[in-house]
Amino acid sequence: MSRQVRKHRNNLLSVGFAALAVVLVAPLSAFSQELVIGAPNALTGGFGEASQHVVEGLQVAVDQINEEGGIKSLNGMKLKLIPADTGDKPDQAASVTRRLITQERAVVLVGANTSAMTLSAQIEAEKARIPILTTSYADAIVERGMKYTFKIPPRNAITSDLTVEYAVKLVTDATGKKPTQVAVFNGSDAASQASSKATLAKAEKDGLKVVSHVSFQGNITDPTPIISATLQNKPDIIFLSSITPDVILIARALRAVGVKTLIVGGGGSVSSNGTGSALGTAANGFMGVVSFNWDVPVDGVKELMDRYRKRYPKEAFPPASDTLGQGYAIGQIIRQALEKAASTDPTKIRDVLASTEFNVALPGGKAAFDETGLNKYSEPILVEWINGQLRSIWPKKYQAVQPVL
Protein backbone atom coordinates (compact mmCIF):
# COMPACT_ATOMS: atom_id res chain seq x y z
CA MET A 1 0.00 0.00 0.00
CA SER A 2 1.43 3.35 -1.00
CA ARG A 3 2.25 6.00 1.55
CA GLN A 4 -0.36 8.32 -0.01
CA VAL A 5 -3.10 5.66 0.19
CA ARG A 6 -2.21 4.88 3.82
CA LYS A 7 -2.33 8.58 4.67
CA HIS A 8 -5.70 8.96 2.99
CA ARG A 9 -7.08 5.92 4.89
CA ASN A 10 -5.78 7.19 8.22
CA ASN A 11 -7.34 10.59 7.57
CA LEU A 12 -10.69 8.91 6.89
CA LEU A 13 -10.42 6.87 10.10
CA SER A 14 -9.59 9.98 12.09
CA VAL A 15 -12.58 11.80 10.67
CA GLY A 16 -14.78 8.78 11.40
CA PHE A 17 -13.71 8.54 15.04
CA ALA A 18 -14.10 12.27 15.48
CA ALA A 19 -17.60 12.12 14.02
CA LEU A 20 -18.46 9.24 16.36
CA ALA A 21 -17.23 11.20 19.34
CA VAL A 22 -19.38 14.16 18.31
CA VAL A 23 -22.42 11.89 18.09
CA LEU A 24 -21.73 10.39 21.51
CA VAL A 25 -21.44 13.73 23.26
CA ALA A 26 -23.78 15.83 21.13
CA PRO A 27 -26.74 17.36 22.94
CA LEU A 28 -30.09 15.72 22.37
CA SER A 29 -31.34 18.64 20.30
CA ALA A 30 -28.64 18.02 17.71
CA PHE A 31 -30.22 14.80 16.43
CA SER A 32 -33.66 14.46 17.95
CA GLN A 33 -36.83 16.49 18.21
CA GLU A 34 -38.01 14.67 21.33
CA LEU A 35 -36.77 15.07 24.86
CA VAL A 36 -37.34 11.97 26.96
CA ILE A 37 -38.83 12.05 30.44
CA GLY A 38 -38.32 8.70 32.15
CA ALA A 39 -40.92 7.64 34.71
CA PRO A 40 -39.81 4.67 36.83
CA ASN A 41 -42.85 4.01 39.02
CA ALA A 42 -44.40 1.16 41.01
CA LEU A 43 -47.12 0.57 38.41
CA THR A 44 -47.93 -2.87 39.81
CA GLY A 45 -48.20 -4.07 43.39
CA GLY A 46 -49.79 -2.45 46.40
CA PHE A 47 -49.20 1.12 45.21
CA GLY A 48 -50.09 0.53 41.58
CA GLU A 49 -53.17 2.75 41.49
CA ALA A 50 -51.41 5.79 42.96
CA SER A 51 -48.36 5.31 40.73
CA GLN A 52 -50.51 4.97 37.62
CA HIS A 53 -52.09 8.30 38.49
CA VAL A 54 -48.65 9.94 38.74
CA VAL A 55 -47.93 8.81 35.19
CA GLU A 56 -51.39 9.85 33.96
CA GLY A 57 -51.06 13.34 35.43
CA LEU A 58 -47.61 13.67 33.92
CA GLN A 59 -48.88 12.43 30.54
CA VAL A 60 -51.64 15.05 30.56
CA ALA A 61 -49.00 17.72 31.14
CA VAL A 62 -46.75 16.33 28.38
CA ASP A 63 -49.68 16.25 25.93
CA GLN A 64 -50.54 19.84 26.78
CA ILE A 65 -46.94 21.03 26.35
CA ASN A 66 -46.65 19.34 22.96
CA GLU A 67 -50.04 20.63 21.79
CA GLU A 68 -48.99 24.15 22.74
CA GLY A 69 -45.84 24.06 20.63
CA GLY A 70 -43.31 22.20 22.75
CA ILE A 71 -40.41 23.87 24.54
CA LYS A 72 -40.06 27.21 22.84
CA SER A 73 -36.52 27.94 24.07
CA LEU A 74 -35.47 24.64 22.44
CA ASN A 75 -36.99 25.50 19.06
CA GLY A 76 -40.29 23.78 19.83
CA MET A 77 -38.79 20.49 20.98
CA LYS A 78 -41.49 18.00 21.94
CA LEU A 79 -41.48 15.83 25.06
CA LYS A 80 -41.79 12.06 25.16
CA LEU A 81 -42.84 10.24 28.33
CA ILE A 82 -41.54 6.71 28.85
CA PRO A 83 -42.94 4.95 31.95
CA ALA A 84 -41.25 1.86 33.42
CA ASP A 85 -42.55 -0.46 36.13
CA THR A 86 -40.41 -0.78 39.26
CA GLY A 87 -42.86 -3.18 40.89
CA ASP A 88 -42.34 -3.49 44.64
CA LYS A 89 -38.67 -4.45 44.25
CA PRO A 90 -35.88 -1.94 44.96
CA ASP A 91 -33.43 -3.81 42.73
CA GLN A 92 -35.93 -3.65 39.87
CA ALA A 93 -36.35 0.08 40.52
CA ALA A 94 -32.60 0.50 40.13
CA SER A 95 -32.39 -1.53 36.94
CA VAL A 96 -35.29 0.14 35.13
CA THR A 97 -33.97 3.56 36.14
CA ARG A 98 -30.58 2.69 34.65
CA ARG A 99 -32.28 1.51 31.47
CA LEU A 100 -34.24 4.76 31.15
CA ILE A 101 -31.01 6.72 31.51
CA THR A 102 -28.65 4.65 29.34
CA GLN A 103 -30.96 3.21 26.69
CA GLU A 104 -33.87 5.64 26.50
CA ARG A 105 -31.60 8.67 27.06
CA ALA A 106 -33.93 10.28 29.61
CA VAL A 107 -32.70 13.69 30.77
CA VAL A 108 -35.30 14.04 33.55
CA LEU A 109 -36.84 11.32 35.74
CA VAL A 110 -40.14 11.23 37.63
CA GLY A 111 -40.65 8.51 40.22
CA ALA A 112 -41.02 6.19 41.89
CA ASN A 113 -44.01 7.20 44.08
CA THR A 114 -43.39 4.32 46.49
CA SER A 115 -40.73 5.54 48.90
CA ALA A 116 -38.63 2.34 48.99
CA MET A 117 -38.45 2.33 45.19
CA THR A 118 -37.57 6.02 45.09
CA LEU A 119 -34.72 5.52 47.56
CA SER A 120 -33.29 3.01 45.09
CA ALA A 121 -34.02 4.99 41.91
CA GLN A 122 -32.55 8.22 43.25
CA ILE A 123 -29.15 6.57 43.72
CA GLU A 124 -29.05 5.74 40.00
CA ALA A 125 -30.18 9.26 39.15
CA GLU A 126 -27.50 10.76 41.37
CA LYS A 127 -24.73 8.61 39.87
CA ALA A 128 -25.78 9.61 36.34
CA ARG A 129 -26.40 13.24 37.34
CA ILE A 130 -29.96 13.14 36.07
CA PRO A 131 -32.58 15.13 38.02
CA ILE A 132 -35.41 13.09 39.53
CA LEU A 133 -38.67 14.58 40.82
CA THR A 134 -40.72 12.45 43.19
CA THR A 135 -44.15 12.23 44.81
CA SER A 136 -42.83 9.99 47.61
CA TYR A 137 -43.23 10.96 51.27
CA ALA A 138 -40.30 9.29 53.08
CA ASP A 139 -38.15 11.85 54.87
CA ALA A 140 -34.98 9.86 54.06
CA ILE A 141 -35.35 10.90 50.42
CA VAL A 142 -34.17 14.42 51.30
CA GLU A 143 -31.84 13.45 54.14
CA ARG A 144 -29.08 11.69 52.18
CA GLY A 145 -27.38 14.70 50.63
CA MET A 146 -28.56 13.96 47.09
CA LYS A 147 -28.21 16.96 44.77
CA TYR A 148 -30.38 15.72 41.90
CA THR A 149 -33.53 14.78 43.89
CA PHE A 150 -36.57 17.07 44.17
CA LYS A 151 -39.46 16.07 46.43
CA ILE A 152 -42.97 17.51 45.94
CA PRO A 153 -44.88 16.48 49.12
CA PRO A 154 -43.88 17.61 52.63
CA ARG A 155 -42.03 15.66 55.29
CA ASN A 156 -43.91 12.85 57.02
CA ALA A 157 -43.76 14.62 60.37
CA ILE A 158 -45.41 17.71 58.92
CA THR A 159 -48.17 15.63 57.37
CA SER A 160 -48.82 13.82 60.67
CA ASP A 161 -48.89 17.07 62.64
CA LEU A 162 -51.28 18.69 60.18
CA THR A 163 -53.52 15.63 60.24
CA VAL A 164 -54.13 16.15 63.96
CA GLU A 165 -54.23 19.95 63.74
CA TYR A 166 -56.66 20.09 60.80
CA ALA A 167 -59.02 17.47 62.24
CA VAL A 168 -59.24 19.23 65.61
CA LYS A 169 -59.72 22.67 64.05
CA LEU A 170 -62.34 21.35 61.66
CA VAL A 171 -64.43 19.74 64.38
CA THR A 172 -64.07 22.78 66.63
CA ASP A 173 -65.14 25.12 63.84
CA ALA A 174 -68.11 22.97 62.82
CA THR A 175 -69.44 22.09 66.28
CA GLY A 176 -68.17 24.89 68.49
CA LYS A 177 -66.65 22.26 70.79
CA LYS A 178 -63.02 21.23 70.79
CA PRO A 179 -62.37 17.47 70.73
CA THR A 180 -60.58 16.22 73.84
CA GLN A 181 -60.24 12.46 73.36
CA VAL A 182 -58.65 10.59 70.47
CA ALA A 183 -57.80 7.01 69.59
CA VAL A 184 -54.74 5.98 67.57
CA PHE A 185 -54.63 2.71 65.65
CA ASN A 186 -51.75 1.66 63.42
CA GLY A 187 -50.49 -1.27 61.41
CA SER A 188 -47.06 -2.84 61.73
CA ASP A 189 -45.49 -1.41 58.56
CA ALA A 190 -42.78 1.21 59.00
CA ALA A 191 -44.77 4.07 57.48
CA SER A 192 -47.79 3.47 59.74
CA GLN A 193 -45.64 3.16 62.83
CA ALA A 194 -43.85 6.40 62.03
CA SER A 195 -47.17 8.12 61.40
CA SER A 196 -48.71 6.93 64.67
CA LYS A 197 -45.61 7.95 66.62
CA ALA A 198 -45.86 11.48 65.24
CA THR A 199 -49.63 11.54 65.84
CA LEU A 200 -49.22 10.49 69.47
CA ALA A 201 -46.57 13.17 70.03
CA LYS A 202 -48.73 15.86 68.44
CA ALA A 203 -51.79 14.79 70.46
CA GLU A 204 -49.80 15.02 73.69
CA LYS A 205 -48.39 18.41 72.72
CA ASP A 206 -51.88 19.74 71.97
CA GLY A 207 -53.38 18.44 75.22
CA LEU A 208 -55.49 15.69 73.67
CA LYS A 209 -56.11 12.58 75.73
CA VAL A 210 -55.26 9.36 73.91
CA VAL A 211 -57.91 7.01 75.28
CA SER A 212 -56.71 4.01 73.28
CA HIS A 213 -53.70 3.10 71.17
CA VAL A 214 -53.67 -0.23 69.37
CA SER A 215 -50.79 -1.39 67.19
CA PHE A 216 -51.66 -4.43 65.08
CA GLN A 217 -50.02 -6.76 62.61
CA GLY A 218 -50.76 -5.83 59.01
CA ASN A 219 -53.14 -7.75 56.75
CA ILE A 220 -55.63 -8.29 59.56
CA THR A 221 -58.67 -10.54 59.23
CA ASP A 222 -60.39 -9.61 62.49
CA PRO A 223 -60.87 -5.94 63.43
CA THR A 224 -62.53 -6.79 66.77
CA PRO A 225 -59.76 -5.37 69.05
CA ILE A 226 -60.04 -1.96 67.38
CA ILE A 227 -63.82 -1.97 67.43
CA SER A 228 -63.85 -2.97 71.10
CA ALA A 229 -61.39 -0.23 72.05
CA THR A 230 -63.51 2.34 70.23
CA LEU A 231 -66.80 1.26 71.78
CA GLN A 232 -65.28 1.16 75.25
CA ASN A 233 -63.44 4.50 75.19
CA LYS A 234 -65.64 6.59 72.86
CA PRO A 235 -62.98 8.84 71.29
CA ASP A 236 -63.97 12.06 69.54
CA ILE A 237 -61.64 11.30 66.60
CA ILE A 238 -60.02 8.07 65.40
CA PHE A 239 -56.59 8.29 63.76
CA LEU A 240 -56.05 5.17 61.68
CA SER A 241 -52.85 4.38 59.77
CA SER A 242 -52.22 1.11 57.96
CA ILE A 243 -52.17 -0.43 54.51
CA THR A 244 -55.31 0.32 52.52
CA PRO A 245 -56.95 -3.15 52.82
CA ASP A 246 -56.70 -2.94 56.63
CA VAL A 247 -58.11 0.58 56.69
CA ILE A 248 -61.06 -0.47 54.53
CA LEU A 249 -61.81 -3.50 56.71
CA ILE A 250 -61.62 -1.52 59.96
CA ALA A 251 -63.67 1.44 58.67
CA ARG A 252 -66.37 -0.88 57.33
CA ALA A 253 -66.52 -2.80 60.60
CA LEU A 254 -66.77 0.37 62.70
CA ARG A 255 -69.63 1.70 60.60
CA ALA A 256 -71.38 -1.67 60.71
CA VAL A 257 -71.66 -1.48 64.50
CA GLY A 258 -72.95 2.07 64.40
CA VAL A 259 -69.74 3.96 65.19
CA LYS A 260 -70.02 7.31 63.38
CA THR A 261 -66.87 8.80 64.86
CA LEU A 262 -64.64 10.62 62.38
CA ILE A 263 -61.93 8.36 61.03
CA VAL A 264 -58.78 10.14 59.87
CA GLY A 265 -56.53 7.92 57.79
CA GLY A 266 -53.27 8.23 55.93
CA GLY A 267 -53.36 10.07 52.62
CA GLY A 268 -52.69 6.96 50.55
CA SER A 269 -55.58 5.00 52.03
CA VAL A 270 -58.01 7.91 51.71
CA SER A 271 -57.05 9.23 48.28
CA SER A 272 -58.02 6.17 46.26
CA ASN A 273 -60.97 5.38 44.04
CA GLY A 274 -60.71 1.83 45.35
CA THR A 275 -61.35 2.99 48.91
CA GLY A 276 -64.46 4.89 47.94
CA SER A 277 -65.94 2.04 45.92
CA ALA A 278 -65.07 -0.58 48.56
CA LEU A 279 -66.59 1.35 51.46
CA GLY A 280 -69.62 2.87 49.75
CA THR A 281 -71.69 4.81 52.28
CA ALA A 282 -69.37 3.59 55.04
CA ALA A 283 -66.78 6.01 53.61
CA ASN A 284 -68.79 9.02 54.84
CA GLY A 285 -66.82 10.72 57.59
CA PHE A 286 -63.55 9.15 56.45
CA MET A 287 -60.86 11.84 56.11
CA GLY A 288 -57.19 12.30 55.40
CA VAL A 289 -54.50 14.84 54.59
CA VAL A 290 -53.28 14.92 50.98
CA SER A 291 -51.26 17.18 48.68
CA PHE A 292 -53.94 17.65 46.00
CA ASN A 293 -57.60 16.99 45.27
CA TRP A 294 -59.67 17.30 42.12
CA ASP A 295 -61.97 20.04 43.47
CA VAL A 296 -59.46 22.27 45.24
CA PRO A 297 -60.02 25.91 44.16
CA VAL A 298 -56.59 26.56 42.64
CA ASP A 299 -55.68 27.95 39.20
CA GLY A 300 -55.09 25.21 36.67
CA VAL A 301 -56.98 22.42 38.43
CA LYS A 302 -60.12 22.69 36.30
CA GLU A 303 -58.03 22.58 33.12
CA LEU A 304 -56.26 19.49 34.43
CA MET A 305 -59.58 17.79 35.17
CA ASP A 306 -60.98 18.64 31.73
CA ARG A 307 -57.90 17.33 30.00
CA TYR A 308 -57.73 14.23 32.20
CA ARG A 309 -61.34 13.29 31.48
CA LYS A 310 -60.72 13.65 27.74
CA ARG A 311 -57.40 11.78 27.79
CA TYR A 312 -58.62 8.93 30.05
CA PRO A 313 -62.38 8.59 29.45
CA LYS A 314 -62.57 5.11 30.99
CA GLU A 315 -61.04 6.14 34.31
CA ALA A 316 -63.24 6.90 37.34
CA PHE A 317 -64.28 10.53 37.49
CA PRO A 318 -63.88 12.63 39.52
CA PRO A 319 -60.58 11.00 40.42
CA ALA A 320 -59.84 10.42 44.10
CA SER A 321 -56.11 10.84 43.71
CA ASP A 322 -53.60 13.34 45.01
CA THR A 323 -50.82 11.75 42.95
CA LEU A 324 -52.64 12.69 39.73
CA GLY A 325 -52.30 16.37 40.58
CA GLN A 326 -48.71 15.96 41.72
CA GLY A 327 -47.82 14.23 38.44
CA TYR A 328 -49.37 17.09 36.49
CA ALA A 329 -47.57 19.68 38.64
CA ILE A 330 -44.26 17.93 38.00
CA GLY A 331 -44.97 18.24 34.29
CA GLN A 332 -45.56 21.96 34.78
CA ILE A 333 -42.27 22.28 36.68
CA ILE A 334 -40.34 20.41 33.99
CA ARG A 335 -41.78 22.68 31.31
CA GLN A 336 -40.77 25.85 33.12
CA ALA A 337 -37.34 24.45 33.99
CA LEU A 338 -36.62 23.49 30.38
CA GLU A 339 -37.76 26.87 29.10
CA LYS A 340 -35.44 28.64 31.52
CA ALA A 341 -32.49 26.28 31.04
CA ALA A 342 -32.86 26.40 27.23
CA SER A 343 -30.80 23.23 27.27
CA THR A 344 -31.11 19.44 27.30
CA ASP A 345 -28.09 19.17 29.60
CA PRO A 346 -29.36 17.42 32.78
CA THR A 347 -26.95 19.37 34.97
CA LYS A 348 -28.24 22.71 33.68
CA ILE A 349 -31.82 21.50 34.17
CA ARG A 350 -30.94 20.45 37.72
CA ASP A 351 -29.48 23.88 38.47
CA VAL A 352 -32.70 25.57 37.34
CA LEU A 353 -34.79 23.18 39.44
CA ALA A 354 -32.69 24.02 42.48
CA SER A 355 -32.92 27.79 42.09
CA THR A 356 -36.32 28.65 40.61
CA GLU A 357 -39.86 29.24 41.87
CA PHE A 358 -42.46 27.48 39.73
CA ASN A 359 -46.19 28.02 39.19
CA VAL A 360 -48.14 24.79 39.76
CA ALA A 361 -51.75 23.59 40.04
CA LEU A 362 -51.34 22.55 43.67
CA PRO A 363 -52.56 24.14 46.91
CA GLY A 364 -50.39 27.20 47.39
CA GLY A 365 -49.99 27.65 43.64
CA LYS A 366 -46.21 27.43 43.59
CA ALA A 367 -43.26 25.14 44.23
CA ALA A 368 -39.59 25.73 44.99
CA PHE A 369 -36.95 23.48 46.47
CA ASP A 370 -34.61 24.06 49.41
CA GLU A 371 -31.02 22.88 49.62
CA THR A 372 -32.15 19.33 50.47
CA GLY A 373 -34.53 19.12 47.50
CA LEU A 374 -37.70 19.50 49.57
CA ASN A 375 -40.56 21.60 48.21
CA LYS A 376 -40.74 24.68 50.43
CA TYR A 377 -44.28 25.61 49.47
CA SER A 378 -46.24 22.41 49.99
CA GLU A 379 -49.68 23.09 51.51
CA PRO A 380 -51.45 19.84 52.45
CA ILE A 381 -55.24 19.84 52.65
CA LEU A 382 -57.83 17.78 54.51
CA VAL A 383 -60.27 15.82 52.36
CA GLU A 384 -63.39 13.81 53.24
CA TRP A 385 -65.47 11.16 51.51
CA ILE A 386 -68.96 12.63 51.11
CA ASN A 387 -71.65 10.73 49.19
CA GLY A 388 -69.20 8.84 47.03
CA GLN A 389 -66.84 11.70 46.22
CA LEU A 390 -63.61 12.84 47.84
CA ARG A 391 -64.07 16.52 48.68
CA SER A 392 -61.72 19.25 49.91
CA ILE A 393 -62.84 20.54 53.32
CA TRP A 394 -59.93 22.25 55.16
CA PRO A 395 -58.29 24.77 55.49
CA LYS A 396 -61.20 27.04 54.71
CA LYS A 397 -59.45 28.81 51.83
CA TYR A 398 -59.41 25.45 50.02
CA GLN A 399 -62.84 24.29 51.16
CA ALA A 400 -64.92 23.19 48.19
CA VAL A 401 -67.90 21.97 50.24
CA GLN A 402 -69.00 21.98 53.85
CA PRO A 403 -67.75 18.96 55.81
CA VAL A 404 -70.18 16.31 57.01
CA LEU A 405 -69.58 15.41 60.65
N, C-alpha and C positions, 0 to 999 in steps of 0.2 A: 504494500500500500504506500502510495507516495506521501511525502511529507505534507503536501498541499491538501490531499484528500483527508489525511488524519487530522489536520488542523481544522478543516471544514466540519468534520464529524464531531470533534471535541467542542467546537463552537455551538453546534446544534444541541449537543447534550447539555452544555452549560445553560443555554437558553431554556431548554426543557425543564431542567431542575429549578431554574429561577421562576419559571411560570408556575410550576407546581407549588413552590413556596408561597407565591403570591396568592394562589387559590386557597392554600391551607390557612393563611392568616388574614385573608381579605374579609372585611366586614360583610355581614349578611346582606346589606343593601346592594353590594356590588354584583350579586348573582341571583338574588331572589327578591320577589315582591311580597313575600309573606314572612312575618316575624312570628316565631313559634312561642306560645305560652304552654309550658308543660304543667299538667295538673295531676300529680300523684296523690290519689285520695283513696280512702277505705271504702270503695264502692260496693263491696260485699261484706258480709259479716254483721255484727251487732249495730254498727253505726252507718250501715249502707244508705239508709234513707237520708240522713242528714248530709252525708258526703255527696250523694247524688244531687242534692239541692245546691251545694256549693258550686258544683260544675254547671248546673243549669243556670244559676244566677250569673256566673261568669260568662257562659255562652251567650246569654241575652245581651250582656254588655259588649262582647266581641262582635256580635251581629250588628248592634247599633253603631259601633265605631266604624265598621266596614261600610255599612249603608250610608254613613255620613261622610264618606270620603277617605277613611283610613287616617293614618297619622300624618298630618299636614307637614310637620317639620321634617318628615322623612319622605317627602315627595309622594304622599298618599299611600304609603306602604300599608298593606292590609295585615290583619292579625289572624293567626291560625291557632285554635285551641286543640291540644292533644291530651285527653285524659288518660290515666293509667291506674289500674287497680292495685293498691297496696295490700288489700285484704286486711286481716288482723295480725299480720306477721311483720315485725320490724325488719327482718332480713330481706323480705320481699319489698318493703318500702324503700330500702336502700338500693336494691338492684333496679327497680323500675325508675327510680330517680336518676341513677347513673345512665340508664338507657335514654331517658328523655334528654339528658344533657349531651351525651356523646353521639347518639345516633340520630335523634330528632333535632338536635342543635337548638334546644330551648334556651332562650336568653333571660327568661323570667319563669319562676315556678310558683304554683299556688297549691298548697296542701299542708298536711294530709288530713286535716279536720280532726281525726283521732289523735290524741296527744302522743301516745306511744309511737305511732307511725311518724308523726312530725319530728319527734326527737331523733329518729333515725334518718329521715329524709334531710333534715337541716344540716347534718354532718356532711352529707354528700354535696349539698349546695355550697356549704362553706369551703370545702376543699376545692371545688371548681370555681369558686368566686362568682356564683350565680345567685341573685337575690331570690328569696322565697318569702311569700306572704302567706300567712296562715290564719285560720279561724279557730285554732285549738286554744284551750283554756289553761293548760298546765303552766304553772309559774316557772318551772325549770326551763321552759323554752327561751325565756329572756333572762336567765340567770347563769348562762354558760359562756358569756363573753363573745357570742357569735355576732359578727358584723354584717352579715348578709340576710339576717332573719328579721321579719317585720310582722308583729302580732296585732291583729285587729281587736279582739275582745279584751276585757280588763283582766287583772289578776284574779285568781280564785278567791282570795281573801276578801277582795272588794265586792265580788259578786255575792259571797255569803253574808257579808255585813249588810249590803243593800237589801238582800232578801228579807232579813229580819226587820230592818228599818222601814222599808216600804210597806210590808204587811201590817206592821203596828200602826204606822201613820194612816194607812188606808182605812183600817177598821175604826180608828179613833175619829177620823174625819167623817166617816159614814154613819157612825152610831153615837158619836159624842162621848164614848166611853173607851178609855184606853185598856187594851188587853193586859192582863197581869200574869196569866198562866199559859205556858206552852209545853208541848211535847215534842221530843226529837227522836226520830226513828231513822236508822241508817243501815244500809247493807254493808257487806264485808269488803267490797272492792275499795281500792286506794282512794279513788276520787270521792266516793261517798263518805268514807271515814274522814277525809280532810275537810269536806264540806260540813259534816256534823260537828267536828271539833271547832271550826270557826263559828258555827251557829251557836254552839253552847257558850263560847267565850263572849260573843256579842250579846246574847241573852243576859248573861250575868252582868256585863258592863251596863246594860240598859235597865237593870233592876227587874227583869222578868223572872218569874219562878218557873223552873223546869220541873214539872210535876211527874214526868216520866221520860226516861231515855232508854230505848231498846236498840241494841246493835244485833243484827241477825245475819246469818249466813246467806249469801246470795242464791238466787234461783229457788226461792221458797215455794212450798206447796201448801203450807198451812199458815194463814195470817192471824190465827187466833191470839197469839201473845200480844200483838199490836192492838187488835180490837179490844181485848180485855183491859189493857193498860189505858186505852182511851175511855172506855165506858166507866172505869173505876175512878179516873182522875179528872175527867171532864176539862180538858185544856181549852183555852180560847182559840188557839191556833196550833195546827199540827205541821211540823217541818219534817218532810219525808224525802230522803235521798237514797236512791238505789238504782239498779239497772231498770230500764223501762218495763220489762215484764213483771218485775216485783211491784213496782209502783202501781201498775194497772190492777194487779190482783188485790193489793191492799186497799186501794181507793174504792174498788168495786165492792169489796167485803164491808168496808166501813159504811158505805151508803146503803148496803143491803140490810144492815141492822139499824138503820135510822139515824146514823151519825151525820149531821149536816155541818159539822165543824169545818172551817176553811182548811184545806190541805195545800201547803206550799211545797212544791217539788223542785227538783233541779231543772235547769233550763232545757236540757236534752230530753228529759222524760215528758215535759209539758209541751214543748214546741215540736209536735209530731202529729201528722195526720193520722197515724196509726193509733195514737193514744185517744184522740177524739172519737174515732170510729169504734174502738174497742170498748170504751167506757159509755158511750151514748149519753143519756141524761145523767149518769153517775159522774160525768166530768164536770157538771156545774159546780162552781165553787172550788175548782182545782186551779191553782195559780203557780206562777214561776217567774223568775227574772231572766230576761233574754236580752240580746243585743239589737234585735230588730223584730218588727211584726208588720204584717201586710197592710194594716190600717193606720199605722202611726202617721200623724199629720206632719210630714217632713217633705220638703221639696224633692221631687224626683221619684217618690215612692209610687205615685199613681201611674207614672209612665212605665216604671218597672213592671207593675202588675198588668198593665195593658199589654205590654210586649210579652210578658211571661205567658199570659193566657193564649196569645196568638201563637207563640212558638211551641208551647206544650199543651195543646188542647185536651189531651187525654188525662192530664194530671189533675188531682183534686184542687178545687178552687172554691174559696180563697185558700191559699197554702198556709198551713200552720208550720212555718219554718223560719227560724231566725238565720239559718245558714244560707238560705236563698238570698236574702238581702245583703249578707256579708260578702257572698260571692260576687254579686253585682257591684258592690262598693269597691271591691278589690279591682274589678275591671275598670271602674272609673279612675281609681288611683293609678293603675298602669297606664291608662291613656294619658293622663296629665303628666306623669313622669316621663313618658316617651316624648311627648311634645316638648317638654322643657329640656330634656337631655339632647334631643335631636341626634340621637346616636343609637346604634344597636349594641354598643359595647356594654356588657353587663355591669362592669365596674362603674361606668358613668351613670347608668340607670340606678345603681345602688346608692351612689352619692346624692342623686336627686331625691330618692326615697327618704334618705336620712336627714334631709335638710329643708324639706318643703311642706307646706300646709296644703291639704287637698280638700276639695269640695266633694262630699259623698251623700248618698241617700240613706243615711243612718241617723238615729237620734243624735242631736248636736249639730248635724250638718257638715261636720268637717273631721278630718283625721290628720294627725302628724305623729311622728315617732320620736321617742326620747333616745338617749344614748344606748339603751339596752335593746331597742327595737320595739318597745311597747307603745301602743297608741295612747297618746296623752289625752285624747278628747272623747274616749268612749263614755257613753251615757246609757247604761242599762235601764230597761223599763220593766214594769210588772205587767204581766198579761194574765187573763183569766178565760177559761172555757165557759162560754155563755150560749146556751141553745145551739150547740154544735159548731160554734165558731170560736176561734181564739182571738180575743179582743184586747186592745191596749187600754189599761185602766189607771196607771200611775207611773210617774208623777202627773199632776193635773195638766201640765202644759202638753203632755202627750196623750191625754185621755181621749179616746175615740168614743167611748160609751160609758155610762154609769156602771160601776161594779154591781154585782149581785151577791149580796152577803146572806 
